[in-house]
Amino acid sequence: MHATETGCLIPAMTIVLSTPTADGVREAIAALREWQHDQAPMQLHPGDIGWNYRFGTAETAAVVRTWSRNGRILAVGMLDLPTLVRMTVASDAFHDEDLARRLVEDFSLPERGVLPEGAVSIEAPQGLLLHDLLTKEGWGVDEPWTPLFRDLAEAVEDPGVRIKEIGLEQAQDFADVLRSAFNTTRPTREYRHKISAAPFYADARCLGAYDDQGNPAAVVTVWSAGPGKPGLVEPMGVHADHRGRGYGRAITVAGAAALREMGSSSVRVCTPSSNVGGVATYKAAGFAARPEIADRIRKV
């Protein structure tokens, strides 16, 4: 409640938590695009939601959450796992106390439909008032991650290997490399087809690095947030048969060049600090590491 000049109490503007429709996801992505800038900490990017479209349009809408006040989206979250929400807030709402308190409530109460009971995690940008409130509520910190950034003001060097765009006809190459890179059976040809349906996919590029025999060695998907804004690497992978030959650096450099052509001001990525090889690859591709960050965790 807030007091008026006459001393009467009126209700504060209610913050509304929503699971958007497919069209509503477009509004959430538009808000995320607006909030991206080079000075911002590592945060949820439109490309994070775009990459989730590999599971389908309805499936992506089901894992997105928005928090709005008076019709304006103030925060966007995405359930990367049932127990992990990745989120960020509007640039002018980092210290909005009403929003921060509402977020803590919604993250803490399973009946709100964001996180379940038990052990859960929150990925949120550094500098949010939310972190102070989570600490007071007893939330801890998880393993460290390393954010890496590369400025794109200057021309990007030649990657030094054969690079070509991964279109729908190369969907199998895309799936094969990702399955090998991440030692999983999940990526299929359909991944490449479904992410093409992502809102703003016109601002994304899938690229492949090929060896001298024409075999796919590495792939990357990069996402622009619009001209003059930071782009994102999500994901990058090297086939197990081609590791240690510089393909990771090469495909990352190619991705940076593609983002620069699309008007991105910089490119960013975040990887577990324990992934020493990954951190080294991004540094070799001209990225600079920023101070480590960590998810917030609630243990059982």
N, C-alpha and C positions, 0 to 999 in steps of 0.2 A: 504494500500500500504506500501511496505518496500523499503528502499534505498539499492542499491548494493554498492560495493566498488568504482564503477565508477560513482556513483551518479545517476544512472538510477533508475526509479521507476518500481517495478514489483508487480503484484497482490499478496496479501497475500493468503495463502491456504484457499480455500472456505470451510466453514462448511456446511455440507449437512444435512438437516432435512428429515427424511424418516419415513413412516409407513411401516414396514417390511412385507414380506410374512410370511407364516407359517415357512418356513425354516429360514428366517431372524430372527424370534423370538428366535430360537435356538442360533444364534450368539449373540443376545442381552443377553440371559441368561448366555452364556459362559463368556461374559464380566462382568456381575454382579458377577459371581462366583469369577472371578479373583480379583475383587475389595474388596471382603469381608476380613476383618481381625479384630482381637480382639480389636485393638486400634481405630478402625474406629468408628465414631459416628453412631447413629441409622440411617439407610439408607435403600433404596429399596433393597430387598433381592431376590434372584432367587425364593424363596418360595412364594413371593407375586404374581409373575406372574404365578407360578405353581398353586396356589389356584384359580386364575382367570380362569383357564382352566375348572372349573366346568360349565362355560357358553358355552364351545365349543372351538375348535381349531381356526376356522375362526373368531369367536367373540373376542378371545384373541388377535389375530394378529391385529385386527382393532383398539384396544385401546393402542397398544404399539407404542412408538415413539423413534427414535434413532437420535443422532447427531454425525456425523462422519467427520473426516478431513483426507484427503489423504488415505482413505480406512480404517482408524482405528476408532472404536466406542469410542467416548469421553463421551457421556452421554446417559442415558436410562431413559425414562419416561413411566408411565402407567396411563391411565385415569381410576382411580378407580370409578369415577362418571364423567358425562359429564362436570361438573364444578370443578373437583378436579384432579390434576395431581400429582402423586407421582414420584419422580425422584432422581437420584444421578449421580455423575460424576466419571471419572477415578481417582484413588488415586493421580496421579501426575498432575491433572488438576483442583484442588480446587481453584487455584488462576489464572487460565488461563483467561486473560481479554477478548480476542476475543470470547472465548466460553461463558463467562458470559454475555457479551453484546448481543450475538446472542440469548441466552436463554431468556433474558428479552424481546427482540423484538418478539420472537416467542410466548411467553406467553401473550404478550400485544396485539398482532394483530390477531383478529379472523380469518382473511383470511389465516393465516398460518396453520390453521387446528389443533391447539392444544386445546385452550380454547375459549369458546364463549364470546360474549359481556356480560357485567353485572357483578354480584358478582361471583367471582371465587377464588379458593384456590390452593396453591402450597405447597406440602410437600417436603422439601429438607433438607439434613443433615446440621447440624451446621458447621460453618467454611468455607462455600463456599463464594467466592467473590460475587456470585449472590445475597446474602442477602444484602450486602451493596448497590448494584445497585437498588434492589427492594425498599429499604428504601428511596433512593433518588427519586425514581419514585412515592413515596407516598403510597406504599403498607403497610398495617398494619399487626398485628399479631392476631391470633385466640385464642381460648381457649387452655389451657395448656394440654399436654400429659406427661405421666411419662414413660421413657424408663427403662426397668429392665433387668439385666444381671445375669447369673449364670456361673461361671467357672466350667469346666468339667474335670479338671486335676485329681481330686480325684473320687473314686467310688461313685456312687449315691445310696442313701439309698433305702430300700424296700418301695414301696408305701403303703403297708399295706392293699390293697384290691385286688380283682380278676381283672387282666388285661388281655385282649387278643387283638390280632391284628384285626382290622376291615377290612376284605376283601370284595370282591364284594358281597359275600353271606350275609354279614351283612349290606348291603347298607341301608336297611330300619332303622336299629338301628341308624346308622349315621345320617340319615335325621330326625328321630324322636327327637333325643336329641337336634340337632341344632335348629329345629323349636321351641322347648320348651324353650331352653336357650335364644334365641334372640327374642322370641315372634313374629315370622314371619311364613308365609306359604311358603316361597320361597324354602328352601332346599327340594330336592326330592331324590329318589333313584338314579336318573341320575347324581346327583352331584358326588357321589362316583365313578361312572363308568367313567365320563368324566375326572376327575382329574387324573385318571390312564393313560390317554393319554398325560399328560403333559411331556414336555421334562425334563429329569433327574428325572422322578418320582421314579426311582429306588433308589434315595437318599431321599425318603420321607417315612414316616410311618403314618398310621392312627391307633389309639389305642382306645379301649373302656374300661371303668371301669364298672363292673357289681355288682349288689347287691347280697345278699344271695339267692334270688329267681331267679337269672339269668336275671333280668331286666337291660337294659342299663341305667346307671346313669350319665355318663360323657364321652365325646369324646375329642380327641385332634389329630391334624395333625401337624407333625413336618417335617421340611425341612432342609436337610444338604446342605451346599455349597461346600462340599468336605472335605477330611481329613485335620485337622489342621486349619479349618476355623469355624466361628460361625454359628450355626444353628438357625432356627427360629420356634417359636410357632405360627401357623396360620391355623385354629383358635382353641380355646379351649372353650368348653361349658358344662354346667351342667344342666341336666333336672330339671325343676321346682319342680318336686316331690321329688328330692333328695338334694336340697340345704341345706346348713348348716350342712352337715354331713361329711365334709372333702373330698368329692369326687373331688372337683376342685384341691385341693393340690395334691391328690393322682395321678390324671391323668397327671398333670403337671410334677410331679416327674418321672412318668413312661415315659413321652415324653423325659425328659432330659436324662434318662438312655438309651433310644433308640438312641438318637443322639450321646451319648458317645460311644456306641457300633459301630456306623457308622464312628467314628473317629473325630467327631466335637470337637473343642477346648473349646467351650462355647455355651450358648444358650441365645437368646434375645427375647424380646417381648416389645410391646409398647401399652399402654392403656390410655384412657382419665383419667386425674387426678381426674375428678369428679366421676369416677367409683371406689369409695373407697373400695368396696368389692373385686373388681378385683385386685387392687393393693395389698390388704392384702393377697389375695390368692396366688399371685406370691411370695410375701415375705415369706409366710409360706412354700412355695416350695423351698426355698433357694435362691431366686433371690434378688439382691441388687438394689435399685432404684438409678438412676442417675439424675442429674439436669433436671428439666422440659424443654420441648421443645414446639414449637408451629408452626402451619402452617402459611404461609404468605397469607393474604387475600386482595383482591381488592373489595371494596364495590361499590355499584351502584352509 
